[in-house]
Amino acid sequence: MATTVQENKELVRRFISEANAQNYDQVRALFTADYTRHDPDADVAEQGPEPFITALQRLHEAFPDSEVLIGELIAEDDLVAFEGTMTGTHEGVFRGVDPTDERMEIPGTAMHRIRDGKIAETWATWNFLAALQQLDVIDEPIA
């Protein structure tokens, strides 16, 4: 089932909306069974939607109000890419760090390959180093 560029963009917008709302079953339904995520924060490329859902749940436990805001969103053929901002308040353990109640706002990018109306592959990068700096967990680098 071929989808249009506009349908692909809408799928990615829906994914972000459902993830922000913590609707994990809805997010899961938007991925192919063999979904692959490429992410420098992951040890290896992750297969299937479950590793991503687990990571998303852990993120929401640490930042219950976290939200991804899409800035620019572009699409061509079966690829949809966006740059955006993730925000949230640190209210749970994050990477071994106890809650600080500090807010974070970090930039990120993601590119999604769409196949048969579902997200089949993602390349994502979020600046979690900046999050740790904003939470006063690590010092900012000296210039």
A tleap script that builds the chain and sets N, CA, C and O, in Angstrom:
source leaprc.protein.ff14SB
mol = sequence {
  NMET ALA THR THR VAL GLN GLU ASN LYS GLU
  LEU VAL ARG ARG PHE ILE SER GLU ALA ASN
  ALA GLN ASN TYR ASP GLN VAL ARG ALA LEU
  PHE THR ALA ASP TYR THR ARG HIE ASP PRO
  ASP ALA ASP VAL ALA GLU GLN GLY PRO GLU
  PRO PHE ILE THR ALA LEU GLN ARG LEU HIE
  GLU ALA PHE PRO ASP SER GLU VAL LEU ILE
  GLY GLU LEU ILE ALA GLU ASP ASP LEU VAL
  ALA PHE GLU GLY THR MET THR GLY THR HIE
  GLU GLY VAL PHE ARG GLY VAL ASP PRO THR
  ASP GLU ARG MET GLU ILE PRO GLY THR ALA
  MET HIE ARG ILE ARG ASP GLY LYS ILE ALA
  GLU THR TRP ALA THR TRP ASN PHE LEU ALA
  ALA LEU GLN GLN LEU ASP VAL ILE ASP GLU
  PRO ILE CALA
}
set mol.1.N position { 0.845 -1.178 0.000 }
set mol.1.CA position { 0.000 0.000 0.000 }
set mol.1.C position { 0.892 1.243 0.000 }
set mol.1.O position { 1.482 1.588 1.024 }
set mol.2.N position { 0.984 1.891 -1.113 }
set mol.2.CA position { 1.778 3.112 -1.233 }
set mol.2.C position { 1.039 4.268 -0.569 }
set mol.2.O position { -0.184 4.377 -0.648 }
set mol.3.N position { 1.812 5.121 0.084 }
set mol.3.CA position { 1.231 6.291 0.730 }
set mol.3.C position { 1.832 7.541 0.103 }
set mol.3.O position { 2.922 7.506 -0.469 }
set mol.4.N position { 1.110 8.631 0.219 }
set mol.4.CA position { 1.590 9.893 -0.323 }
set mol.4.C position { 2.543 10.552 0.671 }
set mol.4.O position { 2.582 10.189 1.846 }
set mol.5.N position { 3.296 11.506 0.191 }
set mol.5.CA position { 4.194 12.259 1.058 }
set mol.5.C position { 3.394 12.921 2.176 }
set mol.5.O position { 3.829 12.927 3.328 }
set mol.6.N position { 2.231 13.477 1.849 }
set mol.6.CA position { 1.407 14.135 2.861 }
set mol.6.C position { 0.923 13.133 3.914 }
set mol.6.O position { 0.910 13.451 5.103 }
set mol.7.N position { 0.528 11.939 3.496 }
set mol.7.CA position { 0.108 10.901 4.448 }
set mol.7.C position { 1.278 10.485 5.346 }
set mol.7.O position { 1.097 10.239 6.538 }
set mol.8.N position { 2.465 10.411 4.768 }
set mol.8.CA position { 3.648 10.060 5.550 }
set mol.8.C position { 3.945 11.125 6.608 }
set mol.8.O position { 4.267 10.799 7.751 }
set mol.9.N position { 3.833 12.397 6.220 }
set mol.9.CA position { 4.049 13.482 7.180 }
set mol.9.C position { 3.010 13.418 8.300 }
set mol.9.O position { 3.337 13.616 9.471 }
set mol.10.N position { 1.773 13.145 7.939 }
set mol.10.CA position { 0.714 13.054 8.947 }
set mol.10.C position { 0.952 11.881 9.894 }
set mol.10.O position { 0.661 11.986 11.085 }
set mol.11.N position { 1.471 10.779 9.391 }
set mol.11.CA position { 1.799 9.629 10.233 }
set mol.11.C position { 2.841 10.011 11.283 }
set mol.11.O position { 2.702 9.651 12.451 }
set mol.12.N position { 3.872 10.728 10.880 }
set mol.12.CA position { 4.913 11.142 11.828 }
set mol.12.C position { 4.344 12.133 12.840 }
set mol.12.O position { 4.668 12.055 14.025 }
set mol.13.N position { 3.513 13.052 12.397 }
set mol.13.CA position { 2.872 13.977 13.345 }
set mol.13.C position { 2.019 13.201 14.366 }
set mol.13.O position { 2.023 13.513 15.557 }
set mol.14.N position { 1.294 12.192 13.881 }
set mol.14.CA position { 0.455 11.383 14.784 }
set mol.14.C position { 1.336 10.614 15.770 }
set mol.14.O position { 1.009 10.526 16.954 }
set mol.15.N position { 2.444 10.059 15.293 }
set mol.15.CA position { 3.371 9.347 16.168 }
set mol.15.C position { 3.838 10.255 17.303 }
set mol.15.O position { 3.800 9.856 18.467 }
set mol.16.N position { 4.276 11.462 16.979 }
set mol.16.CA position { 4.753 12.392 18.002 }
set mol.16.C position { 3.621 12.746 18.964 }
set mol.16.O position { 3.838 12.798 20.174 }
set mol.17.N position { 2.430 12.986 18.449 }
set mol.17.CA position { 1.285 13.315 19.289 }
set mol.17.C position { 0.948 12.176 20.254 }
set mol.17.O position { 0.714 12.413 21.439 }
set mol.18.N position { 0.923 10.953 19.750 }
set mol.18.CA position { 0.606 9.794 20.602 }
set mol.18.C position { 1.713 9.546 21.623 }
set mol.18.O position { 1.432 9.192 22.769 }
set mol.19.N position { 2.964 9.728 21.216 }
set mol.19.CA position { 4.076 9.561 22.154 }
set mol.19.C position { 4.013 10.622 23.251 }
set mol.19.O position { 4.217 10.310 24.424 }
set mol.20.N position { 3.733 11.875 22.877 }
set mol.20.CA position { 3.602 12.938 23.872 }
set mol.20.C position { 2.485 12.634 24.867 }
set mol.20.O position { 2.606 12.936 26.054 }
set mol.21.N position { 1.397 12.036 24.381 }
set mol.21.CA position { 0.244 11.710 25.231 }
set mol.21.C position { 0.446 10.400 26.006 }
set mol.21.O position { -0.419 9.993 26.782 }
set mol.22.N position { 1.594 9.746 25.790 }
set mol.22.CA position { 1.930 8.494 26.462 }
set mol.22.C position { 0.934 7.382 26.139 }
set mol.22.O position { 0.631 6.541 26.984 }
set mol.23.N position { 0.435 7.390 24.918 }
set mol.23.CA position { -0.475 6.352 24.423 }
set mol.23.C position { 0.372 5.259 23.762 }
set mol.23.O position { 0.475 5.202 22.536 }
set mol.24.N position { 0.967 4.409 24.571 }
set mol.24.CA position { 1.949 3.440 24.074 }
set mol.24.C position { 1.354 2.429 23.105 }
set mol.24.O position { 2.018 2.048 22.142 }
set mol.25.N position { 0.137 1.989 23.329 }
set mol.25.CA position { -0.484 1.044 22.392 }
set mol.25.C position { -0.692 1.692 21.032 }
set mol.25.O position { -0.515 1.046 19.999 }
set mol.26.N position { -1.067 2.964 21.028 }
set mol.26.CA position { -1.244 3.682 19.764 }
set mol.26.C position { 0.096 3.865 19.056 }
set mol.26.O position { 0.183 3.723 17.836 }
set mol.27.N position { 1.140 4.180 19.825 }
set mol.27.CA position { 2.476 4.322 19.238 }
set mol.27.C position { 2.902 2.993 18.623 }
set mol.27.O position { 3.354 2.948 17.479 }
set mol.28.N position { 2.756 1.925 19.380 }
set mol.28.CA position { 3.133 0.584 18.912 }
set mol.28.C position { 2.448 0.254 17.584 }
set mol.28.O position { 3.066 -0.326 16.691 }
set mol.29.N position { 1.185 0.621 17.458 }
set mol.29.CA position { 0.407 0.312 16.253 }
set mol.29.C position { 0.899 1.070 15.017 }
set mol.29.O position { 0.564 0.696 13.893 }
set mol.30.N position { 1.680 2.117 15.210 }
set mol.30.CA position { 2.175 2.919 14.091 }
set mol.30.C position { 3.468 2.386 13.498 }
set mol.30.O position { 3.940 2.904 12.486 }
set mol.31.N position { 4.055 1.349 14.116 }
set mol.31.CA position { 5.322 0.773 13.668 }
set mol.31.C position { 5.112 -0.568 12.991 }
set mol.31.O position { 4.159 -1.287 13.290 }
set mol.32.N position { 6.017 -0.898 12.070 }
set mol.32.CA position { 6.018 -2.231 11.474 }
set mol.32.C position { 6.555 -3.226 12.508 }
set mol.32.O position { 7.225 -2.836 13.465 }
set mol.33.N position { 6.259 -4.498 12.309 }
set mol.33.CA position { 6.725 -5.540 13.233 }
set mol.33.C position { 8.249 -5.625 13.248 }
set mol.33.O position { 8.837 -5.997 14.264 }
set mol.34.N position { 8.896 -5.283 12.126 }
set mol.34.CA position { 10.357 -5.353 12.052 }
set mol.34.C position { 11.005 -3.966 12.160 }
set mol.34.O position { 12.107 -3.748 11.657 }
set mol.35.N position { 10.314 -3.040 12.815 }
set mol.35.CA position { 10.817 -1.679 13.010 }
set mol.35.C position { 12.253 -1.707 13.531 }
set mol.35.O position { 12.600 -2.509 14.398 }
set mol.36.N position { 13.079 -0.814 12.985 }
set mol.36.CA position { 14.471 -0.674 13.423 }
set mol.36.C position { 14.727 0.771 13.797 }
set mol.36.O position { 14.376 1.688 13.054 }
set mol.37.N position { 15.348 0.971 14.969 }
set mol.37.CA position { 15.704 2.312 15.429 }
set mol.37.C position { 17.218 2.415 15.514 }
set mol.37.O position { 17.883 1.605 16.159 }
set mol.38.N position { 17.746 3.438 14.842 }
set mol.38.CA position { 19.175 3.747 14.904 }
set mol.38.C position { 19.308 4.994 15.773 }
set mol.38.O position { 18.776 6.051 15.434 }
set mol.39.N position { 20.012 4.870 16.882 }
set mol.39.CA position { 20.057 5.951 17.859 }
set mol.39.C position { 21.385 5.840 18.606 }
set mol.39.O position { 21.699 4.772 19.132 }
set mol.40.N position { 22.169 6.912 18.666 }
set mol.40.CA position { 23.456 6.820 19.365 }
set mol.40.C position { 23.299 6.520 20.856 }
set mol.40.O position { 24.257 6.084 21.493 }
set mol.41.N position { 22.114 6.744 21.423 }
set mol.41.CA position { 21.881 6.424 22.832 }
set mol.41.C position { 21.585 4.946 23.051 }
set mol.41.O position { 21.567 4.482 24.191 }
set mol.42.N position { 21.352 4.201 21.969 }
set mol.42.CA position { 21.096 2.766 22.072 }
set mol.42.C position { 22.411 2.021 21.836 }
set mol.42.O position { 23.274 2.494 21.097 }
set mol.43.N position { 22.556 0.864 22.464 }
set mol.43.CA position { 23.785 0.088 22.300 }
set mol.43.C position { 23.933 -0.440 20.873 }
set mol.43.O position { 25.027 -0.416 20.308 }
set mol.44.N position { 22.840 -0.913 20.300 }
set mol.44.CA position { 22.827 -1.451 18.935 }
set mol.44.C position { 21.523 -1.016 18.288 }
set mol.44.O position { 20.619 -0.508 18.952 }
set mol.45.N position { 21.444 -1.222 17.000 }
set mol.45.CA position { 20.170 -0.952 16.318 }
set mol.45.C position { 19.102 -1.850 16.947 }
set mol.45.O position { 19.313 -3.053 17.104 }
set mol.46.N position { 17.986 -1.280 17.298 }
set mol.46.CA position { 16.925 -2.008 17.984 }
set mol.46.C position { 15.922 -2.546 16.978 }
set mol.46.O position { 15.517 -1.827 16.064 }
set mol.47.N position { 15.515 -3.804 17.135 }
set mol.47.CA position { 14.557 -4.441 16.237 }
set mol.47.C position { 13.198 -4.547 16.904 }
set mol.47.O position { 13.097 -4.886 18.083 }
set mol.48.N position { 12.161 -4.257 16.145 }
set mol.48.CA position { 10.794 -4.321 16.650 }
set mol.48.C position { 10.469 -3.092 17.471 }
set mol.48.O position { 11.379 -2.391 17.914 }
set mol.49.N position { 9.201 -2.817 17.684 }
set mol.49.CA position { 8.810 -1.615 18.412 }
set mol.49.C position { 9.038 -1.673 19.923 }
set mol.49.O position { 9.120 -0.623 20.560 }
set mol.50.N position { 9.144 -2.870 20.519 }
set mol.50.CA position { 9.187 -2.982 21.979 }
set mol.50.C position { 10.369 -2.276 22.644 }
set mol.50.O position { 10.164 -1.607 23.657 }
set mol.51.N position { 11.596 -2.391 22.127 }
set mol.51.CA position { 12.687 -1.659 22.782 }
set mol.51.C position { 12.446 -0.146 22.802 }
set mol.51.O position { 12.789 0.526 23.775 }
set mol.52.N position { 11.864 0.383 21.738 }
set mol.52.CA position { 11.575 1.816 21.720 }
set mol.52.C position { 10.476 2.163 22.715 }
set mol.52.O position { 10.580 3.166 23.421 }
set mol.53.N position { 9.422 1.347 22.783 }
set mol.53.CA position { 8.327 1.606 23.728 }
set mol.53.C position { 8.871 1.603 25.150 }
set mol.53.O position { 8.505 2.460 25.954 }
set mol.54.N position { 9.747 0.642 25.472 }
set mol.54.CA position { 10.353 0.574 26.808 }
set mol.54.C position { 11.169 1.830 27.098 }
set mol.54.O position { 11.078 2.390 28.190 }
set mol.55.N position { 11.962 2.274 26.130 }
set mol.55.CA position { 12.759 3.491 26.315 }
set mol.55.C position { 11.865 4.714 26.486 }
set mol.55.O position { 12.163 5.592 27.296 }
set mol.56.N position { 10.780 4.776 25.734 }
set mol.56.CA position { 9.835 5.885 25.843 }
set mol.56.C position { 9.177 5.899 27.231 }
set mol.56.O position { 9.007 6.961 27.830 }
set mol.57.N position { 8.813 4.730 27.730 }
set mol.57.CA position { 8.224 4.642 29.070 }
set mol.57.C position { 9.222 5.108 30.134 }
set mol.57.O position { 8.845 5.828 31.059 }
set mol.58.N position { 10.484 4.706 30.011 }
set mol.58.CA position { 11.511 5.143 30.972 }
set mol.58.C position { 11.688 6.660 30.922 }
set mol.58.O position { 11.847 7.307 31.957 }
set mol.59.N position { 11.658 7.220 29.716 }
set mol.59.CA position { 11.774 8.671 29.576 }
set mol.59.C position { 10.610 9.364 30.276 }
set mol.59.O position { 10.805 10.358 30.976 }
set mol.60.N position { 9.399 8.838 30.088 }
set mol.60.CA position { 8.224 9.449 30.718 }
set mol.60.C position { 8.211 9.256 32.230 }
set mol.60.O position { 7.635 10.077 32.944 }
set mol.61.N position { 8.828 8.199 32.732 }
set mol.61.CA position { 8.948 8.027 34.183 }
set mol.61.C position { 9.869 9.099 34.756 }
set mol.61.O position { 9.623 9.616 35.846 }
set mol.62.N position { 10.924 9.431 34.028 }
set mol.62.CA position { 11.870 10.450 34.482 }
set mol.62.C position { 11.349 11.866 34.258 }
set mol.62.O position { 11.593 12.761 35.068 }
set mol.63.N position { 10.627 12.064 33.148 }
set mol.63.CA position { 10.103 13.381 32.764 }
set mol.63.C position { 8.620 13.218 32.429 }
set mol.63.O position { 8.264 13.173 31.252 }
set mol.64.N position { 7.749 13.128 33.436 }
set mol.64.CA position { 6.324 12.835 33.174 }
set mol.64.C position { 5.637 13.828 32.244 }
set mol.64.O position { 4.680 13.473 31.557 }
set mol.65.N position { 6.116 15.067 32.216 }
set mol.65.CA position { 5.503 16.086 31.362 }
set mol.65.C position { 6.281 16.282 30.068 }
set mol.65.O position { 6.081 17.280 29.375 }
set mol.66.N position { 7.162 15.348 29.731 }
set mol.66.CA position { 7.994 15.539 28.539 }
set mol.66.C position { 7.131 15.641 27.283 }
set mol.66.O position { 6.064 15.038 27.167 }
set mol.67.N position { 7.646 16.425 26.365 }
set mol.67.CA position { 6.923 16.672 25.122 }
set mol.67.C position { 7.933 16.970 24.027 }
set mol.67.O position { 8.923 17.667 24.248 }
set mol.68.N position { 7.670 16.434 22.846 }
set mol.68.CA position { 8.467 16.758 21.670 }
set mol.68.C position { 7.653 17.724 20.824 }
set mol.68.O position { 6.501 17.458 20.482 }
set mol.69.N position { 8.265 18.834 20.499 }
set mol.69.CA position { 7.639 19.842 19.643 }
set mol.69.C position { 8.360 19.815 18.303 }
set mol.69.O position { 9.576 19.994 18.241 }
set mol.70.N position { 7.611 19.592 17.238 }
set mol.70.CA position { 8.200 19.545 15.899 }
set mol.70.C position { 8.416 20.964 15.399 }
set mol.70.O position { 7.510 21.797 15.452 }
set mol.71.N position { 9.625 21.233 14.913 }
set mol.71.CA position { 9.923 22.503 14.266 }
set mol.71.C position { 9.674 22.333 12.778 }
set mol.71.O position { 8.532 22.354 12.321 }
set mol.72.N position { 10.744 22.168 12.036 }
set mol.72.CA position { 10.643 21.926 10.598 }
set mol.72.C position { 10.386 20.449 10.346 }
set mol.72.O position { 10.957 19.588 11.015 }
set mol.73.N position { 9.523 20.161 9.381 }
set mol.73.CA position { 9.225 18.793 8.992 }
set mol.73.C position { 9.229 18.740 7.477 }
set mol.73.O position { 8.507 19.489 6.818 }
set mol.74.N position { 10.046 17.852 6.927 }
set mol.74.CA position { 10.127 17.732 5.476 }
set mol.74.C position { 9.988 16.263 5.086 }
set mol.74.O position { 10.291 15.367 5.875 }
set mol.75.N position { 9.529 16.033 3.871 }
set mol.75.CA position { 9.346 14.657 3.407 }
set mol.75.C position { 9.618 14.558 1.923 }
set mol.75.O position { 9.378 15.487 1.151 }
set mol.76.N position { 10.128 13.396 1.553 }
set mol.76.CA position { 10.323 13.078 0.150 }
set mol.76.C position { 10.236 11.560 0.011 }
set mol.76.O position { 10.864 10.815 0.763 }
set mol.77.N position { 9.456 11.126 -0.951 }
set mol.77.CA position { 9.258 9.693 -1.171 }
set mol.77.C position { 8.837 9.027 0.137 }
set mol.77.O position { 7.811 9.392 0.710 }
set mol.78.N position { 9.619 8.050 0.618 }
set mol.78.CA position { 9.216 7.310 1.817 }
set mol.78.C position { 9.913 7.808 3.084 }
set mol.78.O position { 9.852 7.143 4.118 }
set mol.79.N position { 10.575 8.970 3.021 }
set mol.79.CA position { 11.286 9.507 4.179 }
set mol.79.C position { 10.621 10.768 4.707 }
set mol.79.O position { 10.201 11.633 3.939 }
set mol.80.N position { 10.532 10.859 6.036 }
set mol.80.CA position { 10.033 12.057 6.704 }
set mol.80.C position { 11.059 12.432 7.770 }
set mol.80.O position { 11.416 11.606 8.610 }
set mol.81.N position { 11.528 13.665 7.735 }
set mol.81.CA position { 12.521 14.131 8.699 }
set mol.81.C position { 12.012 15.374 9.403 }
set mol.81.O position { 11.286 16.183 8.825 }
set mol.82.N position { 12.403 15.511 10.657 }
set mol.82.CA position { 12.062 16.728 11.384 }
set mol.82.C position { 13.167 17.091 12.357 }
set mol.82.O position { 13.949 16.248 12.796 }
set mol.83.N position { 13.205 18.378 12.678 }
set mol.83.CA position { 14.018 18.856 13.786 }
set mol.83.C position { 13.032 19.374 14.807 }
set mol.83.O position { 11.974 19.902 14.466 }
set mol.84.N position { 13.394 19.214 16.057 }
set mol.84.CA position { 12.455 19.628 17.085 }
set mol.84.C position { 13.132 19.870 18.412 }
set mol.84.O position { 14.358 19.883 18.529 }
set mol.85.N position { 12.288 20.062 19.407 }
set mol.85.CA position { 12.738 20.335 20.765 }
set mol.85.C position { 11.989 19.406 21.713 }
set mol.85.O position { 10.778 19.218 21.596 }
set mol.86.N position { 12.731 18.831 22.651 }
set mol.86.CA position { 12.117 18.027 23.704 }
set mol.86.C position { 12.227 18.815 25.005 }
set mol.86.O position { 13.289 19.336 25.344 }
set mol.87.N position { 11.119 18.893 25.719 }
set mol.87.CA position { 11.106 19.581 27.005 }
set mol.87.C position { 10.598 18.623 28.073 }
set mol.87.O position { 9.958 17.618 27.764 }
set mol.88.N position { 10.884 18.936 29.319 }
set mol.88.CA position { 10.357 18.128 30.406 }
set mol.88.C position { 10.953 18.524 31.741 }
set mol.88.O position { 11.996 19.174 31.809 }
set mol.89.N position { 10.266 18.118 32.809 }
set mol.89.CA position { 10.709 18.372 34.173 }
set mol.89.C position { 11.204 17.058 34.768 }
set mol.89.O position { 10.509 16.044 34.706 }
set mol.90.N position { 12.384 17.073 35.335 }
set mol.90.CA position { 13.040 15.876 35.870 }
set mol.90.C position { 12.421 15.496 37.221 }
set mol.90.O position { 12.804 16.022 38.266 }
set mol.91.N position { 11.454 14.567 37.174 }
set mol.91.CA position { 10.727 14.157 38.381 }
set mol.91.C position { 10.933 12.690 38.738 }
set mol.91.O position { 10.367 12.213 39.721 }
set mol.92.N position { 11.732 11.970 37.959 }
set mol.92.CA position { 12.032 10.568 38.232 }
set mol.92.C position { 13.486 10.293 37.895 }
set mol.92.O position { 14.174 11.153 37.346 }
set mol.93.N position { 13.953 9.098 38.224 }
set mol.93.CA position { 15.343 8.745 37.969 }
set mol.93.C position { 15.611 8.755 36.465 }
set mol.93.O position { 14.865 8.163 35.684 }
set mol.94.N position { 16.687 9.437 36.075 }
set mol.94.CA position { 17.094 9.534 34.677 }
set mol.94.C position { 18.569 9.177 34.587 }
set mol.94.O position { 19.420 9.905 35.097 }
set mol.95.N position { 18.869 8.065 33.945 }
set mol.95.CA position { 20.245 7.611 33.775 }
set mol.95.C position { 20.986 7.543 35.106 }
set mol.95.O position { 22.148 7.933 35.220 }
set mol.96.N position { 20.274 7.036 36.102 }
set mol.96.CA position { 20.861 6.869 37.421 }
set mol.96.C position { 20.870 8.119 38.282 }
set mol.96.O position { 21.377 8.097 39.404 }
set mol.97.N position { 20.316 9.205 37.769 }
set mol.97.CA position { 20.309 10.480 38.493 }
set mol.97.C position { 18.947 10.676 39.141 }
set mol.97.O position { 17.914 10.644 38.472 }
set mol.98.N position { 18.964 10.881 40.461 }
set mol.98.CA position { 17.711 11.135 41.181 }
set mol.98.C position { 17.068 12.430 40.702 }
set mol.98.O position { 17.753 13.304 40.171 }
set mol.99.N position { 15.756 12.559 40.884 }
set mol.99.CA position { 15.037 13.755 40.409 }
set mol.99.C position { 15.637 15.051 40.948 }
set mol.99.O position { 16.032 15.138 42.110 }
set mol.100.N position { 15.692 16.042 40.083 }
set mol.100.CA position { 16.197 17.364 40.454 }
set mol.100.C position { 15.095 18.427 40.410 }
set mol.100.O position { 15.285 19.543 40.896 }
set mol.101.N position { 13.959 18.082 39.835 }
set mol.101.CA position { 12.853 19.022 39.601 }
set mol.101.C position { 13.239 20.173 38.671 }
set mol.101.O position { 12.548 21.190 38.614 }
set mol.102.N position { 14.340 20.006 37.948 }
set mol.102.CA position { 14.780 21.005 36.978 }
set mol.102.C position { 14.130 20.715 35.628 }
set mol.102.O position { 13.795 19.573 35.315 }
set mol.103.N position { 13.956 21.775 34.832 }
set mol.103.CA position { 13.427 21.626 33.465 }
set mol.103.C position { 14.581 21.463 32.501 }
set mol.103.O position { 15.665 22.015 32.690 }
set mol.104.N position { 14.318 20.690 31.464 }
set mol.104.CA position { 15.291 20.577 30.384 }
set mol.104.C position { 14.598 20.914 29.078 }
set mol.104.O position { 13.391 20.730 28.924 }
set mol.105.N position { 15.387 21.408 28.149 }
set mol.105.CA position { 14.918 21.710 26.790 }
set mol.105.C position { 16.081 21.414 25.863 }
set mol.105.O position { 17.094 22.114 25.874 }
set mol.106.N position { 15.927 20.358 25.050 }
set mol.106.CA position { 17.037 19.931 24.215 }
set mol.106.C position { 16.607 19.817 22.757 }
set mol.106.O position { 15.448 19.528 22.460 }
set mol.107.N position { 17.558 20.046 21.852 }
set mol.107.CA position { 17.264 19.891 20.430 }
set mol.107.C position { 17.454 18.439 19.988 }
set mol.107.O position { 18.170 17.661 20.618 }
set mol.108.N position { 16.794 18.109 18.896 }
set mol.108.CA position { 16.964 16.783 18.325 }
set mol.108.C position { 16.496 16.737 16.889 }
set mol.108.O position { 15.831 17.648 16.394 }
set mol.109.N position { 16.862 15.651 16.234 }
set mol.109.CA position { 16.419 15.415 14.864 }
set mol.109.C position { 16.029 13.951 14.729 }
set mol.109.O position { 16.528 13.090 15.453 }
set mol.110.N position { 15.147 13.689 13.808 }
set mol.110.CA position { 14.761 12.305 13.514 }
set mol.110.C position { 14.371 12.200 12.045 }
set mol.110.O position { 13.824 13.131 11.455 }
set mol.111.N position { 14.668 11.052 11.484 }
set mol.111.CA position { 14.245 10.746 10.120 }
set mol.111.C position { 13.593 9.370 10.156 }
set mol.111.O position { 14.143 8.423 10.717 }
set mol.112.N position { 12.423 9.274 9.554 }
set mol.112.CA position { 11.644 8.037 9.575 }
set mol.112.C position { 11.410 7.540 8.154 }
set mol.112.O position { 11.053 8.311 7.263 }
set mol.113.N position { 11.619 6.232 7.956 }
set mol.113.CA position { 11.275 5.590 6.685 }
set mol.113.C position { 9.900 4.961 6.862 }
set mol.113.O position { 9.663 4.223 7.818 }
set mol.114.N position { 8.995 5.260 5.931 }
set mol.114.CA position { 7.626 4.765 5.981 }
set mol.114.C position { 7.473 3.618 4.989 }
set mol.114.O position { 7.918 3.708 3.845 }
set mol.115.N position { 6.842 2.544 5.438 }
set mol.115.CA position { 6.557 1.412 4.563 }
set mol.115.C position { 5.137 0.930 4.844 }
set mol.115.O position { 4.796 0.617 5.985 }
set mol.116.N position { 4.320 0.873 3.810 }
set mol.116.CA position { 2.938 0.385 3.934 }
set mol.116.C position { 2.149 1.120 5.016 }
set mol.116.O position { 1.378 0.507 5.755 }
set mol.117.N position { 2.347 2.430 5.103 }
set mol.117.CA position { 1.571 3.244 6.027 }
set mol.117.C position { 2.002 3.162 7.478 }
set mol.117.O position { 1.273 3.605 8.365 }
set mol.118.N position { 3.188 2.596 7.734 }
set mol.118.CA position { 3.714 2.506 9.101 }
set mol.118.C position { 5.178 2.928 9.112 }
set mol.118.O position { 5.838 2.949 8.073 }
set mol.119.N position { 5.670 3.260 10.286 }
set mol.119.CA position { 7.067 3.643 10.436 }
set mol.119.C position { 7.893 2.362 10.518 }
set mol.119.O position { 7.687 1.536 11.407 }
set mol.120.N position { 8.826 2.206 9.583 }
set mol.120.CA position { 9.626 0.985 9.500 }
set mol.120.C position { 11.039 1.174 10.053 }
set mol.120.O position { 11.661 0.214 10.507 }
set mol.121.N position { 11.546 2.410 10.016 }
set mol.121.CA position { 12.924 2.641 10.425 }
set mol.121.C position { 13.071 4.090 10.865 }
set mol.121.O position { 12.464 4.993 10.291 }
set mol.122.N position { 13.898 4.298 11.905 }
set mol.122.CA position { 14.124 5.639 12.422 }
set mol.122.C position { 15.606 5.844 12.680 }
set mol.122.O position { 16.296 4.950 13.170 }
set mol.123.N position { 16.087 7.036 12.341 }
set mol.123.CA position { 17.400 7.506 12.734 }
set mol.123.C position { 17.134 8.736 13.605 }
set mol.123.O position { 16.537 9.706 13.137 }
set mol.124.N position { 17.571 8.705 14.864 }
set mol.124.CA position { 17.260 9.810 15.773 }
set mol.124.C position { 18.486 10.206 16.575 }
set mol.124.O position { 19.322 9.371 16.919 }
set mol.125.N position { 18.574 11.488 16.863 }
set mol.125.CA position { 19.620 12.031 17.717 }
set mol.125.C position { 19.015 13.133 18.574 }
set mol.125.O position { 18.491 14.119 18.054 }
set mol.126.N position { 19.091 12.960 19.889 }
set mol.126.CA position { 18.646 13.973 20.850 }
set mol.126.C position { 19.836 14.317 21.734 }
set mol.126.O position { 20.616 13.436 22.094 }
set mol.127.N position { 19.979 15.585 22.084 }
set mol.127.CA position { 21.147 16.050 22.837 }
set mol.127.C position { 20.942 15.845 24.345 }
set mol.127.O position { 20.675 16.792 25.085 }
set mol.128.N position { 21.075 14.585 24.777 }
set mol.128.CA position { 20.905 14.287 26.203 }
set mol.128.C position { 22.079 14.786 27.036 }
set mol.128.O position { 21.945 14.917 28.253 }
set mol.129.N position { 23.225 15.068 26.423 }
set mol.129.CA position { 24.312 15.708 27.149 }
set mol.129.C position { 23.859 17.090 27.638 }
set mol.129.O position { 24.128 17.472 28.777 }
set mol.130.N position { 23.175 17.828 26.768 }
set mol.130.CA position { 22.641 19.137 27.169 }
set mol.130.C position { 21.623 18.982 28.293 }
set mol.130.O position { 21.558 19.830 29.183 }
set mol.131.N position { 20.826 17.913 28.268 }
set mol.131.CA position { 19.858 17.681 29.347 }
set mol.131.C position { 20.592 17.503 30.667 }
set mol.131.O position { 20.211 18.105 31.671 }
set mol.132.N position { 21.623 16.698 30.679 }
set mol.132.CA position { 22.382 16.473 31.917 }
set mol.132.C position { 23.031 17.772 32.406 }
set mol.132.O position { 23.125 18.008 33.611 }
set mol.133.N position { 23.475 18.603 31.473 }
set mol.133.CA position { 24.035 19.904 31.864 }
set mol.133.C position { 22.952 20.805 32.449 }
set mol.133.O position { 23.188 21.476 33.454 }
set mol.134.N position { 21.774 20.830 31.839 }
set mol.134.CA position { 20.681 21.673 32.333 }
set mol.134.C position { 20.168 21.197 33.684 }
set mol.134.O position { 19.653 21.996 34.467 }
set mol.135.N position { 20.302 19.910 33.964 }
set mol.135.CA position { 19.876 19.358 35.259 }
set mol.135.C position { 20.976 19.531 36.315 }
set mol.135.O position { 20.825 19.068 37.446 }
set mol.136.N position { 22.073 20.192 35.953 }
set mol.136.CA position { 23.225 20.418 36.832 }
set mol.136.C position { 23.852 19.119 37.321 }
set mol.136.O position { 24.378 19.049 38.432 }
set mol.137.N position { 23.790 18.092 36.477 }
set mol.137.CA position { 24.381 16.809 36.797 }
set mol.137.C position { 25.853 16.781 36.385 }
set mol.137.O position { 26.689 16.184 37.063 }
set mol.138.N position { 26.153 17.435 35.267 }
set mol.138.CA position { 27.530 17.542 34.795 }
set mol.138.C position { 27.809 18.998 34.442 }
set mol.138.O position { 26.901 19.771 34.137 }
set mol.139.N position { 29.076 19.344 34.491 }
set mol.139.CA position { 29.472 20.712 34.160 }
set mol.139.C position { 29.434 20.932 32.668 }
set mol.139.O position { 29.570 19.994 31.883 }
set mol.140.N position { 29.248 22.177 32.285 }
set mol.140.CA position { 29.350 22.545 30.879 }
set mol.140.C position { 30.824 22.488 30.506 }
set mol.140.O position { 31.684 22.780 31.338 }
set mol.141.N position { 31.127 22.117 29.270 }
set mol.141.CA position { 32.538 22.050 28.870 }
set mol.141.C position { 33.195 23.431 28.907 }
set mol.141.O position { 32.558 24.452 28.650 }
set mol.142.N position { 34.454 23.429 29.226 }
set mol.142.CA position { 35.210 24.679 29.237 }
set mol.142.C position { 35.665 24.971 27.816 }
set mol.142.O position { 36.212 24.106 27.133 }
set mol.143.N position { 35.432 26.197 27.388 }
set mol.143.CA position { 35.795 26.576 26.008 }
set mol.143.C position { 37.260 26.852 25.889 }
set mol.143.O position { 37.740 27.183 24.804 }
savepdb mol mol.pdb
quit
